[in-house]
């Protein structure tokens, strides 16, 4: 649990506008238990073969419910990812849960290692260029979606997309472009480059969280209808099915009952790789920070991000292990353990989604929704044109909008063997994120002024 306390003199004048948002449950230990109960309920109900739940899960994927149940608890004020507590003397204490940090920094890299053990690189490359085309289409959708959203919303509410100087809304929206093409490092770079008023930056973060999470919910909902969507696109998914079959056949050939020793070895490999990934990420991020040519270059600043290096190193370790006898641990359930870690991450992401926040600044959130709609429409058109399977649309979009935290989640829902596709595209997003965000911001500035 992380807390930050503000002194009385600084914040007493603000207490009239600062709302106490302390949830019912503040202990991470208790919240974690609630999240695990949610996951257990979803998987138990989805395992039932008859009755209401069997029909329900034919429409709604279990992954979506693992995401929505924590968001409902957050929306009801039972749990929260962060909150403010206002004392009677005017002191404001900001507190944040560490569960998402734990899941994204400990469990995600471990999952990437375990789920990459069985990777078939040749089969991944045989997927062809459609994954990259859909990813780049999603990027273009974000670049042109921003200025179009400003034009559309500005036509009936110019004050929503207006502002002057450092308060100009287009400056704040530049951070969304960075986040939705690359990730957190690109988002921070845009905040520094365009110097948006940081007192208003919280509103942009709110739009980012609400819109990106709503879109992820829609993406997950589509997974339950992926076969119908593929028929609509007239998609050829033979390469994807071939990859699934290769991995499934290999898993079946080495399948055996996992012993206690097997479990310990798998966990040792996974979290040993996490340790190496964090050690390497800390070293490389600090090393690159020492070079002004990298640190001060907005196009290369993502190289100073620990998260970028952590994801990259963990994935690389998994790929290297796939060429060793360690690959056989797929037969004792390596990817299943990885999937457990992924679902815990899903629950912590869902916890960050408070549906009641939509009404706090509806018109600014409308800008984000229009923006994301343009991104989605462009993806659908391209998927129809090149007959791309829904898998490429979903992962290509999430590699942009969700980044390395959610792209592997979506990919693994189709099949654990496809997790690496989501990771590779998300890493590529870091590379093009700042360039795309700057292009988007230039267009937004032109239409806003």
KAFENUR-V916904 format. One record per residue. RES is the residue in one letter. PSI is psi as a letter, one per 40 degrees, with the letter a starting at -180 (999 if undefined). BURIAL is b if it has 9 or more other C-alpha atoms within 8 Angstrom, else e. D_FIRST is the distance of its C-alpha to the first C-alpha in whole Angstrom. Layout:
# KAFENUR-V916904
res = (RES & RES)
psi = (PSI & PSI)
burial = (BURIAL & BURIAL)
d_first = (D_FIRST & D_FIRST)
This chain:
# KAFENUR-V916904
res = (X & X & X & X & X & X & X & X & X & X & X & X & X & X & X & X & X & X & X & X & X & X & X & X & X & X & X & X & X & X & X & X & X & X & X & X & X & X & X & X & X & X & X & X & X & X & X & X & X & X & X & X & X & X & X & X & X & X & X & X & X & X & X & X & X & X & X & X & X & X & X & X & X & X & X & X & X & X & X & X & X & X & X & X & X & X & X & X & X & X & X & X & X & X & X & X & X & X & X & X & X & X & X & X & X & X & X & X & X & X & X & X & X & X & X & X & X & X & X & X & X & X & X & X & X & X & X & X & X & X & X & X & X & X & X & X & X & X & X & X & X & X & X & X & X & X & X & X & X & X & X & X & X & X & X & X & X & X & X & X & X & X & X & X & X & X & X & X & X & X & X & X & X & X & X & X & X & X & X & X & X & X & X & X & X & X & X & X & X & X & X & X & X & X & X & X & X & X & X & X & X & X & X & X & X & X & X & X & X & X & X & X & X & X & X & X & X & X & X & X & X & X & X & X & X & X & X & X & X & X & X & X & X & X & X & X & X & X & X & X & X & X & X & X & X & X & X & X & X & X & X & X & X & X & X & X & X & X & X & X & X & X & X & X & X & X & X & X & X & X & X & X & X & X & X & X & X & X & X & X & X & X & X & X & X & X & X & X & X & X & X & X & X & X & X & X & X & X & X & X & X & X & X & X & X & X & X & X & X & X & X & X & X & X & X & X & X & X & X & X & X & X & X & X & X & X & X & X & X & X & X & X & X & X & X & X & X & X & X & X & X & X & X & X & X & X & X & X & X & X & X & X & X & X & X & X & X & X & X & X & X & X & X & X & X & X & X & X & X & X & X & X & X & X & X & X & X & X & X & X & X & X & X & X & X & X & X & X & X & X & X & X & X & X & X & X & X & X & X & X & X & X & X & X & X & X & X & X & X & X & X & X & X & X & X & X & X & X & X & X & X & X & X & X & X & X & X & X & X & X & X & X & X & X & X & X & X & X & X & X & X & X & X & X & X & X & X & X & X)
psi = (h & h & i & h & h & i & i & d & d & d & e & d & e & e & d & d & e & h & h & h & f & h & i & d & h & e & h & d & d & d & d & d & d & d & d & d & d & d & d & d & d & d & d & d & d & e & e & h & e & i & a & d & d & d & d & d & e & d & d & h & i & d & d & d & d & d & d & d & d & d & d & d & d & d & d & e & e & d & i & i & d & i & i & h & h & h & i & d & e & e & h & h & h & h & i & i & i & e & d & d & d & d & d & d & d & d & d & d & d & d & d & d & d & d & e & e & d & e & i & g & d & d & d & d & d & e & e & a & e & d & d & d & d & d & d & d & d & d & d & d & d & d & d & e & d & d & d & d & d & d & d & d & d & d & d & e & g & d & d & d & e & b & i & i & b & e & e & h & d & d & d & d & d & d & d & d & d & d & d & e & d & c & a & d & d & d & d & d & d & d & d & d & d & e & f & i & h & e & d & e & d & d & d & d & d & d & d & d & d & d & d & d & d & d & d & d & d & d & d & d & d & d & d & e & f & d & d & d & d & d & d & d & e & f & i & h & f & d & d & d & d & d & d & d & d & d & d & d & d & d & d & d & d & e & h & i & h & h & i & d & d & d & d & d & d & d & d & d & d & d & d & d & d & d & d & d & d & d & d & d & d & d & d & d & d & d & d & d & d & e & h & d & d & d & d & e & h & d & d & e & d & d & e & e & h & d & d & d & d & d & d & d & d & d & d & d & d & d & d & d & d & e & e & i & e & d & d & e & e & d & e & e & f & d & d & d & d & d & d & d & d & d & d & d & d & d & d & d & d & d & d & e & h & h & d & e & e & d & e & d & g & d & d & d & d & d & d & d & d & d & d & d & d & d & d & d & d & d & d & d & d & d & d & d & d & e & f & h & i & d & d & d & d & d & d & d & d & d & d & c & d & d & a & e & d & d & d & d & d & d & d & d & d & d & h & d & e & e & d & d & d & d & d & d & d & d & d & d & d & d & d & e & d & d & d & d & d & d & d & d & d & d & d & d & d & d & d & d & 999)
burial = (e & e & e & e & e & b & e & b & e & e & b & b & e & e & b & e & e & e & b & e & e & b & b & e & e & b & e & b & e & b & b & b & e & e & b & b & e & b & b & e & e & b & b & e & e & b & e & b & e & e & e & e & b & b & b & e & b & e & b & b & b & b & b & b & b & b & b & b & b & b & b & b & b & b & b & e & b & b & b & b & b & e & b & b & b & b & e & e & e & b & b & b & b & b & b & b & b & b & b & b & e & b & b & b & b & b & b & b & b & b & b & b & b & b & b & b & b & b & b & b & e & e & b & b & e & e & b & e & e & b & b & b & e & b & b & b & b & b & b & b & b & b & b & b & b & b & b & b & b & b & b & e & b & b & e & e & e & b & e & b & b & b & e & e & e & b & b & b & b & b & b & b & b & b & b & b & b & b & b & b & b & b & b & e & b & b & b & b & b & b & b & e & e & b & b & b & b & e & e & b & b & e & e & b & b & b & b & b & b & b & b & b & b & e & b & b & b & e & b & b & b & b & b & b & b & b & e & e & b & b & e & e & b & b & b & b & e & e & b & e & e & b & b & b & e & b & b & e & e & e & b & e & e & b & b & e & e & b & e & e & e & b & b & e & e & b & b & e & e & b & b & b & b & b & e & b & b & b & e & b & b & b & e & b & b & b & e & b & b & e & e & e & e & b & b & e & b & b & e & b & b & b & b & b & b & b & e & b & b & b & b & b & b & b & b & e & b & b & b & e & b & b & e & e & e & b & b & b & b & b & b & b & b & b & b & e & b & b & b & e & b & b & b & b & b & b & b & b & b & b & b & b & b & b & b & e & b & b & e & e & b & e & e & b & b & b & b & b & b & b & b & b & e & b & b & b & e & b & b & b & e & b & b & b & e & e & b & b & b & b & b & b & b & b & b & b & b & b & b & b & b & b & b & b & b & b & b & b & b & b & b & b & e & b & b & b & b & b & b & b & b & b & b & e & b & b & b & e & b & b & b & b & b & b & e & b & b & b & b & b & b & e & b & b & b & e & b & b & e)
d_first = (0 & 4 & 7 & 10 & 13 & 17 & 20 & 22 & 25 & 23 & 22 & 24 & 27 & 24 & 23 & 26 & 25 & 21 & 20 & 17 & 16 & 13 & 14 & 15 & 12 & 9 & 8 & 7 & 10 & 12 & 11 & 12 & 15 & 16 & 16 & 18 & 21 & 21 & 22 & 24 & 26 & 27 & 28 & 30 & 32 & 33 & 34 & 37 & 40 & 42 & 41 & 39 & 36 & 38 & 40 & 36 & 35 & 38 & 37 & 33 & 32 & 29 & 27 & 27 & 26 & 23 & 22 & 23 & 22 & 18 & 19 & 21 & 19 & 17 & 20 & 21 & 17 & 16 & 13 & 12 & 10 & 10 & 11 & 13 & 14 & 17 & 19 & 22 & 23 & 22 & 19 & 16 & 12 & 11 & 7 & 6 & 5 & 5 & 8 & 11 & 10 & 11 & 14 & 15 & 15 & 16 & 18 & 19 & 21 & 22 & 23 & 26 & 27 & 28 & 29 & 31 & 33 & 36 & 36 & 40 & 40 & 44 & 43 & 40 & 42 & 45 & 43 & 45 & 44 & 43 & 39 & 39 & 41 & 39 & 36 & 38 & 39 & 36 & 35 & 39 & 37 & 34 & 37 & 39 & 37 & 36 & 39 & 40 & 38 & 38 & 42 & 42 & 39 & 41 & 44 & 43 & 40 & 41 & 38 & 35 & 36 & 38 & 37 & 38 & 37 & 33 & 33 & 35 & 33 & 34 & 32 & 29 & 30 & 31 & 27 & 27 & 30 & 28 & 25 & 28 & 30 & 28 & 24 & 21 & 23 & 26 & 25 & 23 & 27 & 29 & 27 & 28 & 31 & 32 & 30 & 29 & 28 & 24 & 24 & 25 & 23 & 21 & 24 & 24 & 21 & 21 & 25 & 23 & 21 & 23 & 26 & 25 & 23 & 26 & 29 & 27 & 27 & 31 & 31 & 30 & 32 & 35 & 34 & 36 & 39 & 39 & 43 & 44 & 43 & 44 & 47 & 47 & 46 & 49 & 47 & 48 & 45 & 47 & 45 & 42 & 43 & 45 & 42 & 40 & 43 & 43 & 40 & 41 & 44 & 42 & 40 & 43 & 45 & 42 & 41 & 40 & 38 & 35 & 35 & 33 & 33 & 33 & 30 & 29 & 30 & 29 & 25 & 26 & 28 & 25 & 22 & 25 & 25 & 21 & 22 & 25 & 23 & 21 & 23 & 26 & 23 & 22 & 26 & 27 & 25 & 25 & 29 & 30 & 28 & 31 & 33 & 34 & 36 & 33 & 30 & 32 & 34 & 32 & 34 & 32 & 29 & 27 & 28 & 26 & 23 & 21 & 20 & 24 & 25 & 22 & 24 & 27 & 27 & 26 & 28 & 31 & 30 & 31 & 34 & 35 & 35 & 36 & 40 & 39 & 40 & 36 & 37 & 38 & 35 & 35 & 37 & 35 & 32 & 30 & 30 & 29 & 26 & 25 & 25 & 23 & 20 & 21 & 21 & 18 & 17 & 19 & 17 & 14 & 16 & 18 & 15 & 15 & 19 & 19 & 23 & 24 & 23 & 26 & 28 & 26 & 28 & 31 & 33 & 31 & 29 & 33 & 33 & 31 & 32 & 36 & 34 & 33 & 36 & 38 & 36 & 37 & 40 & 41 & 39 & 41 & 45 & 44 & 43 & 47 & 49 & 48 & 47 & 44 & 42 & 39 & 37 & 37 & 37 & 33 & 32 & 34 & 32 & 29 & 29 & 30 & 27 & 24 & 25 & 24 & 21 & 23 & 27 & 26 & 25 & 28 & 31 & 30 & 30 & 34 & 34 & 32 & 34 & 34 & 30 & 31 & 33 & 30 & 29 & 32 & 32 & 29 & 29 & 32 & 31 & 29 & 32 & 34 & 31 & 32 & 35 & 35 & 33 & 35 & 38 & 37 & 36 & 39 & 41 & 38 & 39 & 43 & 43 & 41 & 43)
